[in-house]
Amino acid sequence: MSLEPSERFLAWLQIEQGRAVKTIEAYRRDLRDYEEWLAMRGKTSMTAGSADVEAFVAQLRKHGKAARSIARQFAA
């Protein structure tokens, strides 16, 4: 069974990096939000470019998300 790139990344964080379950859950939510946002624009994480990332960050700021929260979201 092949995992999606985001799930492979999360598994790597948990298994290889020893990240806490709560951290993995937060990253999973962040990745899901980004992937859903991309899907509404007809893109995936594999086809998105830097302009897409910038637009997503701008939207997060517009909706009042704190800089720290945005930074965590993109640490994933």
N, C-alpha and C positions, 0 to 999 in steps of 0.2 A: 504494500500500500504506500503510495507516494503522498507526502504531505505538501501542502501549499508552502511557498517560501516563508510566509509569516509564521506558520506553525513550526517549521524547521528552525527558524530563528529563535522562537520562544523555547523550544525544546533544548536548543544549544545553551541559551541563557540559564535554564534550570539545571541541566545535567552537567555541562562543562564549566559554567561560571558560578554555580551554586546559589543563584538568586532565590530569594524567598518567594513563596507561593503568592503572597499579596502583591509583590512586585510584578510577577508574571501576569497576574490578573489585570493589573493596571495597564501594563504594556499591551495586553491582548485587547482591552477596551480601546486604547489609543489607536492601535493598528486597525481595528475594526472601523472606528470612526473615520479614519483617513481613507481606508479602502472603500467605504460606502460613499464618501464624498467624491472620490475619483470615479466610482461607477456611475454616479449621476451625471458625470461629464464624459462618459464613454471611454474611460481609461482604467488601467490597472496599475498596481505598484511597479510592474515591469515596463510599462509604457509611459509612465509619468516622467516629466522633466523638471528642471529647476524652477521653471515658471509656475508649474503646478504646485510645488512645495511653497513657493512664495505666496501664491494666491490662497492656499489653505491657511497659512500662518496669518495672513491679513484678515481672513474671515474669523479666525479664532480671536484675534485682537478686537475686531469689530464687535464681537459678542461678549467682550469683557473678560476673556480668559487671561489670567495672570501670566506674566513673563516666565515665571518658574514652571507653571503648568505646561506652557508651550514648550519650554526647553526639555521637560521630561518626556513630553509626547514625541519629540524628535530624537531623544536619546535612544528610543526604541528603533 
